[in-house]
Amino acid sequence: MNLHPMDLDRWSPIILTLVTFIPLAGALLLLLLPRRHRDIRVFSLVVTLLTFVLSLHLPVHFHRAALAGFQYEFDRSWIPTPNIHYHMGVDGISMWLVVLTTFLTPLCVLISWKSIDERVKEFFIILLVLETALIGVFVSLDLFLFYFFWEATLIPMALLIGMYGHGRKVYAAVKFFLYTMIASVFMLAAILWLYAKVGTFDFVTIQNAIRSGQVAGFTSAAQWLFLGFFVAFAVKVPLFPFHTWLPDAHVEAPTAGSVLLAGVLLKMGTYGMLRFNLGLFPDQARANAWWVMILALIGIVYGALVALVQPNMKKLIAYTSVSHLGFVVLGIFSFTQAGLDGATFVMLAHGVSTGALFMLAGALYERRHNYDISEFGGLATSMPVYASFFLFIVLASVGLPLLNGFVGEFLVLSGAFQARAVYGILGATGVIWSAGYLLWMYQRVFFGKITHPVNERLPDLDLREQIALLPAAAAALVMGVAPLLWLNAIDPAVQTALAPFAELASKVVGQ
């Protein structure tokens, strides 16, 4: 049933608030449940599935008209002094990131069903709180609310790593927390400066005030404000050279932590660049684009080369994120329709594919408690179903046509070529490297002779693990075969984001 736009207005406060806070409500209800592990797991799965089903309302009833702006918008005064609003809304970019979050979280519950056997209640409470914080980042249109959710993601993720991780888990958790928290202080300073000048934290109001030239002293402060936001987002991406916290966090995190870290939390950085660096500071974004794109290209090549020599499977997958997120930054700062469309699509595709890679690595760790590639070999014989899933996801990550990795990378490289041919050429080498490190890892783990007798008796994927992986594999296929299902909603939002840059170009031509 198609709803009239007025009907959508009535649904908007309900649907965004429900999708954001149902996981948090579930976490609070978990406190009341007895410590029966099965009941806790089933309840968590039901809550996350309910959140996912409700989030599907967003794309199903999304109005895909050109320049449609924010939808499902809800704006109410929250705190009178300072002027803080409970302002939520999504466009074609943030909507899909919300759906990605709600899609991956129930898979995290399934993949953690057996691997988490101590402090089970606490684990799923933390997971549900993290889901609410992640969704809140993508739906907030008030900068105070955005910053609140941004910081709220740190505590549950650090707890997941520090309490349920492996090896140097406390070191990795503290390093992740300090890096991202310190970087966020620069963004907070920029937000407070804007509030002092405009008198509100509302994103739309601030954006309109900047574009109409009503912000006193903005010209002299704009570069510093741009950098304040950029540093926070660059560390979160993580963009080279701010990436050093990522491998430690990934390697030591539990599987669910790695899935949400790579699948969603890193996208907070690239989403922030697109929404705030481009949305609030188009002149500064254009002026700084050359060195940002160079850092992105270094990240693409450096991440790939470091991944190529990793002896640890999980650390190899972690460094692929440095490389793939470099593609996203490259596309964003190309200021082209193809580049921004591709950047958004890569965010989604990377979330699905890399999330699945971490789930697969976690399944192997449950059996061997080891990530060293040298410990394996010949697993295709003893674990054929596992090997098939792994190959499919590897090919999706490599960018095989008709799978999700191809579409986004092709669009990003098209945009980079339009911006400057050398950027497209250097970026394209990342595609070659990704095929090298992923296929070489696959060959060493799954082919050849079984050199360790224990690998001959490893059990294949059970039904629960297959159910957790099937949605990710299906999404990778559908995104590759029918990308317009996503791009038709992304396009209008990208056109809106690029409108100021078209105006800048016309002014330059006019002069």
Buried (B, 14 or more C-beta within 10 A) or exposed (E): EEBEEEEBBEBBBEBBBBBBBBBBBBBEEBEEBEEEBEBBBEBBBEBBBBBBEBBEBBBEBBBEEEEBEBBBBBBEEBEEEEBBBBBBBBBBBBBBBBBBBBBBBBBBBBBBBEBBEEEBBBBBBBBBBBBBBBBBBBBBBBBBBBBBBBBBBBBBBBBBBBBBBBEEBBBBBBBBBEBBBEBBEBBBBBBBBBBEBBEBBBBBBBBEBBBEEEBEEBEEBBBEBBBBBBBBBBBBBBBBEBBEBBBBBBBBBBBBBBBBBBBBBBBBBBBBBBBBBBBBBBBBBBEBBEEBBBBBBBBBBBBBBBBBEBEBBBBBBBBBBBBBBBBBBBBBBBBBBBBBBBBBBBBBBBBBBBBBBBBBBBBBBEBBEBBEBEBBBBBBBBBEEBBBBBBBBBBBBBBBEEBBBBBBBBBBBBBBBBBBEEBBEBBBEBBEBBBBBBBBBBEBBBEBEBEBEEBEEBEBBEEEBBEBBEBBBEBBBBBBEEBEEBBEBBBBBBBBBBEBBEEBEEEEEEE
